[in-house]
Amino acid sequence: MSCHSPARLGLVAAALVALAGCAVPAAAPSSSWVAPAAWSVDARPVAPSDPQVSEAWWRDVGSAELAALVESALRSNRDLHIAAARVAQARAGIEAVDAQGLPQLGFAAGAQRGRDSSANPKSDVVHGGLRASWEPDLFGAQGLASQAATLDAQSAELAQQAMRVAIAADVSTAWFEIQALLRREAVARDAMTTLERQIEVARRRFEVGQSSVLDVDRLIAELRQEAATAAQLQGAQRARQRQLAVLTGDAQPNPTLLFSDAHTPTLAAPAGLLPAELLERRPDVQLQARALEAAAARLGVARRDIYPRIQFDWAGRKERLSVGGASASPTLVVGYGVSLALPIFDGGRIRANIAVHEARTQEAMAGYEKAMLGALADAETALVQLAAAETTVAELEQAQRAGADAASRSQRLFEAGLVDLNTVLDVRRSHLRAQDALLQARSAQWVAGVSVRRAFAGGV
């Protein structure tokens, strides 16, 4: 420890403060990419009074079961538990970094036995005391490190928020798909029942010579296909239930209730939300923005390694010396000083470290721009899929109504003796196929609606 007069220490500190005025604070580089002023697709608003996107948008469906499943997932999902632990780690990291800029105080003690030469008796030295040190943040390196740690914590919180949005959307998607699969399985069972009746009719007609065995074989093959379809739908339903169990943190999948057929839920596109507003609310985009700012802050820390460093030290301790078994009175030793370190030659280590952080900042910039492009692409893709699904559902609803009218008309004609039973059953099967197609289209519409809400969600 070097000792200097207070006047000399003051001159050194004043000189370093003057040098600190030349330090330039780090700033995140600005992106040359600009968000478009409008969407390239028609984001049709639903109603002027409709909120843009509610945080608990799954409640708009009107299903208590779906709301309970989503809220259970937001409480118990293991990925969210991991994300929460990462947030806690990042927040603790802020305290660890900030502590490095505070004065440090420690206790040190030791004992030593030895002698200078064989002629001298052995001596014992025992000492113990306190040592304090402090390195002032003259060039802002400590402040930038603290800023980077704070941005890391914000990134962890945004990552947690983005995961909450994704979990809510995944639960909603799985639940809607189960709803469609349950209905499609019921339609497939009705089709199997209809085919079984047609097979009976075909066999009776074959027995009286009014048809060939080919008609029976054809209907049996169609029955096997319907049975296979029903088995596939049931398997897909169980797989989605297992997915729900994982998302909600349950060991076993929960039974899923059907919502009323009289209530067909819709998740429409948000009203009046522009691309720039979307980028401001998306947590995954803001996450990349914080990562870019943190990379710029760490670049600033790396650049400040070329500046001199000053450290103030103080130590006070008691020593006791024993020579040849005789112990001297303890003495008090107090010292203070200032040290200055300035890199002159390090083999290019500092410059290489700066180059590494410059490259990381460019990587973070590319990640930020990619996140913006991806967010806009997600939103527009979801809007296109929702519009296409709505059009498909509208057309298939008309086809389903026409099929229902045809089935009703064929039944009346059969009762009047104008058509045979086989014709009635054929018309009914056509109606069931139209119902299945409509259910598939509604499933696509529900999933697209969830995708839209997921793409535009700013938080959950």
Disulfide bonds with the S-S distance in Angstrom:
none
